[in-house]
Amino acid sequence: MGYTTQMDAARQGIVTNEMELVAKKERRTAEEIRTLTAKGQVVIPCNRLHASIDPNGIGSMLRTKINVNLGTSRDCKDLDLEMAKADSAVRLGAESIMDLSSFGDTRVFRRRLTKECPAIIGTVPIYDAVVYYHKALGEITTQEWLDIVRMHAEDGVDFLTLHCGINRSTAGRFKRNGRLMNLVSRGGSIIFAWMEMTGNENPFYEHYDEILSVCREYDVTISLGDACRPGCLKDAGDISQIEELVTLGELTKRAWEKDVQVLVEGPGHMPLDQIEANMRIQRELCKGAPFYVLGPLVTDIAPGYDHITAAIGGAMAAAYGASFLCYVTPAEHLRLPDLEDVKEGIIASRIAAHAADIAKGIPGAMDWDNEMSLARKKLDWDGMSALSIDPEKARRYRASAKPEKEDTCSMCGNFCAVKNMNRILDGEIVSIFDE
């Protein structure tokens, strides 16, 4: 093959099949994609053992991509339901699936995903170690944490979220400064607790070079997890978040030195007025590595509607440089999402991503909107439904309130500005009440 990772190939001047496919999707040349991959500004997460994958590129100059979280828990352990969610997510346009399973035979589901699913597959090995070893957290050894990383790579996972940035120094500063919401990252809180109980350094930080070797062997992208991401507006932009981000910048550079692709994870909960600055800081500290954000959620008061709070923040974050949006569903903070929650979360995130792509001037992004506007001008209701981000819902809403005249809707009827302008500009008489 002549190369180990997509980044290694790009730096050798090799255009891989994956780069060709990404270039076609992004309306860019393969050489542009190769150059950006060589710099680390685009990643193509593509474990060489994930045979069913349909590759996608992630980078701020490409279309904003969507990740969907799913997986089993102690209270919801139906593997077939989680697989149905994954299939639905792909149909709805999500490019990535993260398996966050925390109960049962997690390896069976993970291997099924990498065998059958064309989306990018990500995992968090920290969760799986707790499940896999069936023993108290404080009894898990450093080597056992590292062995789980290799297991996930061998299972074909395309990117691994590893909470490498919360070392003992960062943890100590966090304890001294305190927070309203403490740590809300599940993986981050687990590693923090393990360090506190054992007195050991974070194994993912201490043995980072060993992890890089595994990632290079299988071409696994590292997603540098943000253990100190803010879990409420008050904690946004505090010293713990920024100190960890500095460490993630250092770890990004070390990964690039080994030709390992890197994503950097970000907030979290964050007020609107902080989002632009946070994206700029990340871009500077991590030298343009793609930024992966959860939302950010721009208010803390909307359980049941957090797909909306996240879409508001996600649109802003992506417009200012984030590359990858982790969806948030209406069930966030409340329960494991069901199929309808998954759909609502994906649609909200896709709207945010598309709005940001228009703002960034991504090639072809506004073509879709122009086609919709033309269908509206023509009062082409079938065309409008077909072009909708959720065609089924558009058709259902139209059918639920049939207008008296088929060329209007039940809101405007003969007052329809589009209909009346079309007529008057065609030299016809406009009559509102006589028709």
Buried (B, 14 or more C-beta within 10 A) or exposed (E): EEBBBBBBBBBEEBBBEBBBBBBEBBEBBBEBBBBBBBBBBBBBBBBBBBEEBBBBBBBBBBBBBBBBBBBBBEEBBEBEBBBBBBBBBBEBBBBBBBBBBBBBBBBEBBBBBBEEBBBBBBBBBBBBBBBBBEEEBEEBEBEBBBBBBBBBBBBBBBBBBBBBBBBBEBBEBBEEEEBEEBBBBBBBBBBBEBBEEBEBBBBBBBBBEBBBEBBBBBBBBBBBBBBBBBBBBEBBBBBBBEBBBBBBBBBBEBBBEBBBBBBBBBBBBBBEEBBBEBBEBBBEBBBBBBBBBBBBBBBBEBEEBBBBBBBBBBBBBBBBBBBBBBBBBBBBBEEBBBEEBBBBBBBBBBBBBBBBBBBBEBEEBBEBEEBBEEBBEEBBBEBBBBBBBBEEEBBEBBEEEEBEEEBBBEEEBBEBEBBBEBBEEEEEEEEEEEE
